[in-house]
Amino acid sequence: MTDASLDLTITRYIAAPPETVYKVWRERTEEWFAPKPWTAKLLEQDLRPGGRSALTMTGPDGVETPPMEGVVLEVIPNRKIVTTDAFSAGWVPQGPFMTAITTFEPEGEGTRYTATARHWTEEAMKQHEEMGFTTGWGQVADQLAALCEAVDA
C-alpha cells in the first residue's frame, strides 16, 4: 500500500490524443522538461524497464545542474511511464528522492496528463515542495500541452 500523503501531483487536460502526448513527451523532452528560462539537455532516455534516464538542466545564468540520473521501471506505451532516482543505470543504488509516475489517460477528445512525484519520506516531499514543485512541474505540464496541441492542431 502506498502513502499518498508523500505524493505531489500535477494534472492537466491536453487537447490532443494520448498517442500524441506520449510521442511529444518521449521525442521532444528537451523542449518541455525544464521550466523556462531554464533549458534541459537529455543525456539518455532508454524507455524500457531497466533503461537509463538522465538529463541536466541549465539555468538562465548558464550554470548546469549535476545530472539527474535514474532508471525506468515501467512503460506502457501511450499510457504510463514510471522512473525512479533510487538507482542509476545498472541498478546501482543511490540516495533516493522520488519515483515519478506519468500517465496519459484518454479524456474526451484529449488526454488527462498526470505527473506524480512519490517520495520515500515526508522530509523529501517537503523539500520538493519548497524547491517549487507546483510552479515548476505545472509550468512544464503547460509547456508539454502547448507542444502537443500545436502538433495536433
N, C-alpha and C positions, 0 to 999 in steps of 0.2 A: 504494500500500500504506500502511495506517495503522500508527502506532506505538502499540500497545495499552498500552505502558508509561506513556503520558501520559493514559490514561483513568482516571477514577474512576467507579465504578458502584454503584448500589443496585438491588436487585431484591426484589420482594415477590409472594407469591401473594395475589390478591384474590378472594374468594368471590363474584364477580359476573362476568357475561359481558363480553367486550371492548367491546361496544357501550355498556354502562352505564358502564364505567370511562372510556372516551373521552368520553362525554357529560358526566360529572361533571368530568373534567379540564378540558374546554372551558367549561362553563357555570357552574361553581361555584369557579373558580380562587381567588377571594378567601378562600374558606372553608378551603382546604387548603394553599395555596402557602407560607405563612410558618410557621416552627416557633413554636408557642405559647410564650410570651405575645406574640410579635410578630404583627402583622397585615399583610395585603397589600392594596394598592389597585391595581386594574387600570386602567391608563390607556388601553390599546388592545391588542386581541388579534385581529388580522386573519389568520385561519388559511388563508392561501393563499400559494403561493410569491411572495416579494417583499413580503408583508404585514408591517406593523409589529407588534412585540411589545414592550410597555413596561408596567412597573409600578414601584411603590415599596413599601417596607416601613417600618413604624413600630414602633420598639422600645417596651418597657414604660415607658421614661422619656419617651415622647412624641416622641422625635427621629425624623424621617423620613429615609430614605436618599435619595441622589440617584436619579433614575430609572434603572432597569436597562433599557436600550434595545437592541433588536436587530431582526433580520428573520427571517422564516420562510423556510426553504429548501425543505422538502418536507413534504407532508401526504398520508398515505394514510389516509382515514377508517377509524376503528376499529382501526388497526394501528400507525401511526407518525407522529410529529411531530418535525421537526428544525428547530432555530433556532440562530442564531449572534449573538454580540455584536460580530462583526468589522465590522459595518455598522450604521448607523442607517437609518431609513426613507429611501427614495430612493437606496439604495445608496451612502450617504455613508460612506467608510471611517472607522473609529475604532479605537482601540487594542484589538486582540482579546485576549480572555481564554479563551474556550471556545466550543465548539459543543455544544449539548445535544441528545441523541438519546433520544427517549422512545418505547418500544414497548409494545404491548398485544397479547400473544400468547395465543391460546386455550390453556388447560391444564385438561383435565378439564372440570368444570362452571364453571370460573372463568377467571381471567386471570393470566398471568405479566407483571407490570408491571416494566419495566426502564428506569431513567433513568441515562444515561451523560453525564458531562461530559468531553468530549475537548479537551485543551489543546494549544496550539501549542508550549509549552516545558515543560521539567521544572520550571523555576522557578515558572511559573504553576500547574502541577499541585500542587507542594508548598505554594504559598501557599494554594490552595483547600483542601488537606488541613488546614492549620493554622487556617484560618477555621472549621473544624468541619464539613467536607463530610459525613463519615459520620454524625455525630449529626444535623445539620440536615436533610440530604436523607432520612435514614432516618425522622426524625420526620414530615416532610411526606408521605412514602410511607405511613406508618401513618395519618395524618390522611385522606389520599385513600382508603385502603382502608376506613376506618370509614364515611365518607360513602357510598361505593359499596355496601358491604354493607348499610347501613341502607336505601338506596333499593331494593335488590334482595331484601330480606328478605320 
